Every structure is written in C-alpha cells, then in structure tokens.
Amino acid sequence: MNAALPNTGAPFRRDPALVDEPALRRQAHHGTAQYAVVAPGSSQPMFQGLIDTMALADGLVLHRVDARDLQGVAVRATLRPGLRIALTVGGKADVSFGGRRVLLGPRPDGRARGAVVAVARPTEFVRQSRRGDIERTVSLTFADEWLQRRFGDELQPCLAFSRQHLSVYEWNASAQAVALAEQMLAPPELDTALSRMYQESRSLDLAVEAFACLRGRVPAQAGAGLRQRERARMEQVRDLLDSGQADTLTLEEIARHAFVSANTLQRHFRAVWGKTVFAYLRDTRLARARLALERDAVSVAQAAWIAGYSSPANFATAFRQRYGMPPGQVGRRA
C-alpha cells in the first residue's frame, strides 16, 4: 500500500540504484496521487533499491518497492479514490490512511499477509520507516471505473467494500500470491510493451485472490455464502495445499484434515476459492515451478518435477495453458 516515489530510472529496472534526495523533493503527478517526501536535511541518498510506479491499464496502477531506507524518511501523499491491494513479501511497511494505521509484512509465523484498503475520497497517506528498514512490496490501485467495468453487477460485495471509506481487510496470502509478487518485483528482461503485459497478467492473478477473499468476508446475498467456521476450514485447507504437505494426498485424505466429506470439501472450497481442490493444487505447483525457472534457473525437467509431472512434455502443455508460453521461454536454460 505504498505511495510510490517518483520513478528515477527506466521502468522495471532490476539492478538496484540509489535514489537521490533532489529527485524525491520534486512532486510527481499521475492518476493516483501527488507525492512529496519529508527527510532529514541531507544531500545523501535516502533509498537504495527499486521504487517505481507504472500505469498498466486504464484505471490500474502498479507500485513496487524493493529498497532499503538509508536515512529514515516519511513519505506523504494525497491519494485519489480507489481500491488498493498490497502484499509485502519482505521487510515491513508502516503506513496510515487518513490516520488509520496499517502494518504490512509477514505474520509472526512467517506467512505473508496482504491488505485491501478502500479509499472512497481524497485521503492523506503517510509511510514512515527507520534507517536500515527494508521493504519489498507490490501494491495495486484500482480506480472505481475499472471496478465497474470489470465487475458490473457480478461482484457487488467488492464494489460495496470499495465505497466504505478507509475500510481495511487483511488476508493470509497464498504461496501463489507470494510467487506472483516475487515475479513482479524481479521480472525477466522484456521490452516496455511486454513488461506491461507481464505485470498486468500477474496483477490480475493477485487481484483474483484478494477479491475472492474479500468476497468471502463481505456479507453476500442470503444463503449465498458460507458460515465463518466453514470459511476458516477452507483457509486451513488452502494453507495445507500451499505447504506442499498435500502434494501426495488423495481428496479423501485432504477432506479428513478438514473434518468434512470429500463432496463437502469440493463444494466449500470452490465457493471460497473459485476452483476445485486439485485445480488449486495444480496451479500452486505450477507457480512454484515458474518461480524456480525465473529465480533459480532450473531446467525444464527440474521444473516439471517441482510441479509434480513425471513427463516434461505434459508439464510444458500444462504450463503453456496456464501462462500462455512454454517453460523454455521463461527459464534461462531448457
């Protein structure tokens, strides 16, 4: 949920760069906010790393922070209305919206935690950090017109939440969401048009999870949702799938972990997460494989093993169906 600072280099640059104070003192303008920085009087750089903003589509803006604070600075912004999603996968972020404080970062047990914040009218934003603090955050801003265009009458709970000024909802991010954020913070080298497409595709996947969790939390039409205890069980099932401990389990064995029947598990899991148990497990393992290809430069055969495929050819087919490209184009070596 960061207010991103003025971009000081080419968009989506992967190499760390020092962000200098004169550049930060200037106000930057785009469709989301106006920014200013307050810092101790010094000519020394204030951040080391990547801080940038990119408009991905009409009404959708991406903010990325992968940086260390060198001095201890306060970032202030006047945010325009919009629904904001943030996921901090490293370090922490101490931010406030109109005086409402939100702490972003991993939970005490190490699991990632995302946040959705509704900003229904222009609002003051403040981000405070101390010298040496590290933050690795992906933040998305969805304008009301984007939400209306994409949701229409189909996701009224999400639209209703977006208009409840300064409402905050936190959700336990899945392993897939963390992998998406990592990919967005360190994307492959692509030209500008493909970079936007790459980031937009992952932004939408991340938004699907956040909005699905939000829909489960916001009261829906009578009889359409599950009880809180049932949703909590499905969150526990998702945690089990994310952990990798369910990779070799049958549906019945997974159901026993949730103390429900296999049919009930499938019905409730689909209601909360929008897909079957094994579709979710397949996508989770494909996300692990993609991250290994991009970050660790594993071979396609190794990635197939990570995703649970004994045949690299079958893995390549599933990977292409999921991501629209063969795995050999993602990894550094086939």
Secondary structure per residue as TSV (DSSP state, phi and psi in degrees):
chain	resnum	aa	ss	phi	psi
A	1	M	-	360.0	31.9
A	2	N	-	-75.1	148.4
A	3	A	-	-83.2	113.8
A	4	A	-	-73.9	148.2
A	5	L	-	-86.7	165.6
A	6	P	-	-52.9	133.0
A	7	N	-	-67.4	132.0
A	8	T	-	-110.4	16.6
A	9	G	S	-166.7	-168.9
A	10	A	S	-63.7	143.4
A	11	P	T	-63.0	142.7
A	12	F	T	63.4	28.9
A	13	R	-	-68.9	135.3
A	14	R	-	-92.5	-28.5
A	15	D	S	-76.1	135.1
A	16	P	-	-60.9	148.0
A	17	A	E	-141.6	148.7
A	18	L	E	-79.1	134.5
A	19	V	E	-98.9	119.8
A	20	D	-	-92.1	156.3
A	21	E	H	-65.7	-43.2
A	22	P	H	-55.6	-39.8
A	23	A	H	-65.7	-36.6
A	24	L	H	-73.8	-25.9
A	25	R	H	-71.3	-25.2
A	26	R	S	-71.3	146.2
A	27	Q	-	-82.4	141.8
A	28	A	E	-114.7	147.4
A	29	H	E	-126.2	131.3
A	30	H	-	-150.9	-170.1
A	31	G	S	-73.3	-0.6
A	32	T	S	-110.4	-42.5
A	33	A	E	-160.8	168.4
A	34	Q	E	-112.3	134.8
A	35	Y	E	-119.0	147.9
A	36	A	E	-147.3	154.3
A	37	V	E	-121.7	135.3
A	38	V	E	-111.8	125.4
A	39	A	-	-148.2	159.3
A	40	P	-	-56.8	144.8
A	41	G	S	-63.1	108.8
A	42	S	-	-164.2	148.7
A	43	S	S	-94.5	3.5
A	44	Q	S	-78.6	150.9
A	45	P	-	-58.3	146.8
A	46	M	-	-101.7	-26.3
A	47	F	E	-132.9	149.5
A	48	Q	E	-124.5	120.4
A	49	G	E	136.6	-154.2
A	50	L	E	-110.7	126.2
A	51	I	E	-140.0	113.5
A	52	D	E	-150.7	169.1
A	53	T	E	-133.7	138.3
A	54	M	E	-143.2	125.8
A	55	A	E	-79.4	115.3
A	56	L	E	-89.7	-32.7
A	57	A	E	-158.5	171.4
A	58	D	T	-63.8	110.9
A	59	G	T	91.4	5.3
A	60	L	E	-128.8	120.4
A	61	V	E	-124.9	136.2
A	62	L	E	-106.9	132.0
A	63	H	E	-116.1	136.0
A	64	R	E	-129.2	137.4
A	65	V	E	-133.1	123.9
A	66	D	E	-142.2	77.0
A	67	A	E	-149.6	163.4
A	68	R	E	-112.2	136.5
A	69	D	E	-82.0	121.9
A	70	L	S	-91.8	-16.4
A	71	Q	S	-130.6	-25.9
A	72	G	-	94.7	93.9
A	73	V	-	-126.8	156.8
A	74	A	E	-111.6	124.1
A	75	V	E	-100.5	125.5
A	76	R	E	-118.2	142.7
A	77	A	E	-149.3	153.4
A	78	T	E	-105.3	107.4
A	79	L	E	-83.9	139.7
A	80	R	-	-85.8	162.7
A	81	P	S	-57.9	145.1
A	82	G	E	165.5	160.6
A	83	L	E	-94.4	126.8
A	84	R	E	-114.7	135.3
A	85	I	E	-120.5	131.9
A	86	A	E	-134.8	143.1
A	87	L	E	-137.4	116.8
A	88	T	E	-101.0	115.9
A	89	V	E	-105.2	-0.4
A	90	G	E	-159.8	144.6
A	91	G	E	68.4	-143.9
A	92	K	-	-156.2	165.6
A	93	A	E	-141.0	127.6
A	94	D	E	-109.0	102.9
A	95	V	E	-127.5	162.5
A	96	S	E	-143.3	145.8
A	97	F	E	-120.8	112.5
A	98	G	T	55.0	33.4
A	99	G	T	90.4	-8.5
A	100	R	E	-90.1	118.4
A	101	R	E	-84.3	139.3
A	102	V	E	-134.1	123.7
A	103	L	E	-99.5	121.5
A	104	L	E	-108.4	136.7
A	105	G	S	154.2	174.6
A	106	P	-	-61.7	150.8
A	107	R	-	-72.0	168.2
A	108	P	T	-55.6	-29.8
A	109	D	T	-85.2	3.5
A	110	G	S	93.1	-11.7
A	111	R	-	-70.6	145.8
A	112	A	-	-75.7	146.3
A	113	R	E	-130.0	125.9
A	114	G	E	-102.0	166.3
A	115	A	E	-139.3	143.2
A	116	V	E	-118.2	128.7
A	117	V	E	-127.0	130.7
A	118	A	E	-95.0	123.7
A	119	V	E	-117.4	101.8
A	120	A	-	-91.0	-13.9
A	121	R	S	-149.7	162.4
A	122	P	-	-50.3	131.7
A	123	T	E	-142.6	143.3
A	124	E	E	-75.4	135.0
A	125	F	E	-118.8	138.4
A	126	V	E	-135.5	132.3
A	127	R	E	-121.8	124.2
A	128	Q	E	-120.0	138.0
A	129	S	-	-144.8	166.2
A	130	R	-	-108.4	162.2
A	131	R	T	-57.4	132.0
A	132	G	T	92.4	-11.8
A	133	D	-	-63.9	141.3
A	134	I	E	-113.2	142.0
A	135	E	E	-139.4	134.0
A	136	R	E	-131.1	99.0
A	137	T	E	-133.8	139.9
A	138	V	E	-110.8	129.5
A	139	S	E	-131.0	135.0
A	140	L	E	-120.6	139.9
A	141	T	E	-120.2	124.6
A	142	F	E	-113.4	115.6
A	143	A	-	-70.3	158.3
A	144	D	H	-59.1	-38.5
A	145	E	H	-65.1	-33.5
A	146	W	H	-65.5	-45.7
A	147	L	H	-61.6	-42.9
A	148	Q	H	-64.1	-42.3
A	149	R	H	-66.6	-39.0
A	150	R	H	-87.5	-31.9
A	151	F	H	-96.1	-39.7
A	152	G	T	57.9	-127.1
A	153	D	T	-98.9	6.2
A	154	E	T	-84.8	-28.6
A	155	L	T	-126.2	59.0
A	156	Q	H	-58.8	-37.4
A	157	P	H	-56.9	-39.8
A	158	C	H	-68.7	-41.7
A	159	L	H	-63.3	-41.1
A	160	A	H	-63.7	-41.4
A	161	F	H	-62.2	-41.1
A	162	S	H	-62.2	-18.7
A	163	R	T	-101.3	2.9
A	164	Q	S	-92.7	94.2
A	165	H	T	-54.3	127.7
A	166	L	T	66.4	18.8
A	167	S	-	-69.4	140.3
A	168	V	E	-127.9	132.9
A	169	Y	E	-130.3	127.7
A	170	E	E	-106.9	140.6
A	171	W	E	-133.4	153.0
A	172	N	E	-81.8	108.9
A	173	A	-	-70.1	142.7
A	174	S	-	-79.5	169.9
A	175	A	H	-62.3	-34.0
A	176	Q	H	-61.4	-43.8
A	177	A	H	-63.9	-41.3
A	178	V	H	-63.3	-42.1
A	179	A	H	-62.3	-40.0
A	180	L	H	-61.5	-45.4
A	181	A	H	-62.2	-41.7
A	182	E	H	-61.6	-40.5
A	183	Q	H	-64.9	-37.1
A	184	M	H	-72.8	-31.3
A	185	L	H	-76.6	-29.3
A	186	A	S	-134.4	69.3
A	187	P	-	-75.5	164.4
A	188	P	-	-68.7	162.7
A	189	E	-	-73.1	114.3
A	190	L	-	-137.7	160.2
A	191	D	-	-72.3	172.4
A	192	T	H	-58.5	-46.2
A	193	A	H	-63.3	-44.5
A	194	L	H	-70.1	-32.4
A	195	S	H	-61.8	-43.7
A	196	R	H	-62.2	-43.3
A	197	M	H	-64.3	-42.8
A	198	Y	H	-59.8	-48.7
A	199	Q	H	-69.3	-37.2
A	200	E	H	-65.7	-40.8
A	201	S	H	-62.2	-41.4
A	202	R	H	-74.3	-32.2
A	203	S	H	-61.9	-42.2
A	204	L	H	-68.0	-39.0
A	205	D	H	-62.8	-41.0
A	206	L	H	-65.9	-40.3
A	207	A	H	-64.8	-36.0
A	208	V	H	-58.1	-45.1
A	209	E	H	-65.4	-45.9
A	210	A	H	-62.5	-43.0
A	211	F	H	-70.4	-33.9
A	212	A	H	-64.8	-42.5
A	213	C	H	-65.1	-40.1
A	214	L	H	-64.6	-40.9
A	215	R	H	-62.6	-37.5
A	216	G	H	-68.8	-25.4
A	217	R	H	-86.7	-35.2
A	218	V	S	-82.6	133.1
A	219	P	-	-55.9	131.2
A	220	A	-	-105.1	-167.3
A	221	Q	S	-64.1	153.5
A	222	A	T	-55.3	128.9
A	223	G	T	81.4	-5.3
A	224	A	T	-85.4	-22.7
A	225	G	S	-108.0	177.2
A	226	L	-	-100.1	162.0
A	227	R	-	-72.3	159.2
A	228	Q	H	-57.3	-40.8
A	229	R	H	-63.7	-37.8
A	230	E	H	-69.1	-40.5
A	231	R	H	-64.5	-39.5
A	232	A	H	-61.3	-39.2
A	233	R	H	-63.3	-40.0
A	234	M	H	-69.5	-29.8
A	235	E	H	-66.4	-38.2
A	236	Q	H	-65.9	-38.1
A	237	V	H	-64.1	-43.3
A	238	R	H	-61.3	-41.2
A	239	D	H	-60.5	-39.5
A	240	L	H	-63.3	-43.9
A	241	L	H	-64.8	-40.2
A	242	D	H	-65.4	-31.5
A	243	S	H	-70.8	-18.9
A	244	G	T	89.8	-8.4
A	245	Q	T	-72.2	-15.8
A	246	A	T	-99.3	4.7
A	247	D	T	-57.9	-31.8
A	248	T	T	-109.4	8.3
A	249	L	-	-87.4	152.5
A	250	T	-	-83.6	168.6
A	251	L	H	-61.2	-39.9
A	252	E	H	-64.1	-38.8
A	253	E	H	-68.0	-38.7
A	254	I	H	-65.7	-39.8
A	255	A	H	-62.1	-37.8
A	256	R	H	-63.8	-33.2
A	257	H	H	-62.3	-32.0
A	258	A	T	-94.5	-0.1
A	259	F	T	59.5	40.1
A	260	V	S	-137.9	169.5
A	261	S	-	-77.5	164.2
A	262	A	H	-62.1	-40.3
A	263	N	H	-65.4	-42.4
A	264	T	H	-64.7	-40.5
A	265	L	H	-58.0	-50.0
A	266	Q	H	-60.7	-43.2
A	267	R	H	-66.5	-46.2
A	268	H	H	-71.5	-38.9
A	269	F	H	-63.8	-43.2
A	270	R	H	-64.3	-37.6
A	271	A	H	-63.9	-35.7
A	272	V	H	-86.4	-43.9
A	273	W	H	-108.6	-3.2
A	274	G	S	77.4	10.8
A	275	K	S	-155.9	165.8
A	276	T	-	-72.6	167.7
A	277	V	H	-59.2	-47.6
A	278	F	H	-77.4	-24.7
A	279	A	H	-66.4	-40.2
A	280	Y	H	-65.7	-44.0
A	281	L	H	-63.1	-41.2
A	282	R	H	-61.6	-45.9
A	283	D	H	-65.9	-35.7
A	284	T	H	-63.5	-44.7
A	285	R	H	-70.7	-34.4
A	286	L	H	-65.6	-37.6
A	287	A	H	-64.5	-40.2
A	288	R	H	-61.6	-42.1
A	289	A	H	-65.9	-40.8
A	290	R	H	-64.5	-43.2
A	291	L	H	-62.1	-38.9
A	292	A	I	-65.7	-38.1
A	293	L	I	-63.3	-44.2
A	294	E	I	-77.6	-41.6
A	295	R	I	-92.2	-38.1
A	296	D	I	-107.1	-3.6
A	297	A	-	56.6	40.5
A	298	V	-	-73.1	164.3
A	299	S	-	-77.4	166.0
A	300	V	H	-62.8	-37.9
A	301	A	H	-63.0	-41.6
A	302	Q	H	-66.1	-40.0
A	303	A	H	-64.2	-37.0
A	304	A	H	-61.6	-40.9
A	305	W	H	-63.9	-42.4
A	306	I	H	-60.0	-39.2
A	307	A	T	-80.8	-5.2
A	308	G	T	89.7	20.6
A	309	Y	-	-107.3	129.9
A	310	S	S	-81.3	-20.2
A	311	S	-	-110.3	116.7
A	312	P	H	-57.8	-31.5
A	313	A	H	-66.9	-43.8
A	314	N	H	-65.4	-37.9
A	315	F	H	-61.9	-44.7
A	316	A	H	-61.1	-38.9
A	317	T	H	-64.4	-47.1
A	318	A	H	-64.6	-39.1
A	319	F	H	-64.3	-44.0
A	320	R	H	-64.0	-40.1
A	321	Q	H	-63.4	-35.9
A	322	R	H	-78.3	-43.1
A	323	Y	H	-114.3	-4.5
A	324	G	S	77.9	13.7
A	325	M	S	-154.7	155.0
A	326	P	-	-74.0	152.6
A	327	P	G	-62.5	-27.1
A	328	G	G	-63.7	-22.5
A	329	Q	G	-81.5	-16.3
A	330	V	T	-91.5	-44.5
A	331	G	S	-75.4	163.5
A	332	R	S	-83.4	-14.8
A	333	R	-	-148.8	144.2
A	334	A	-	-86.6	360.0
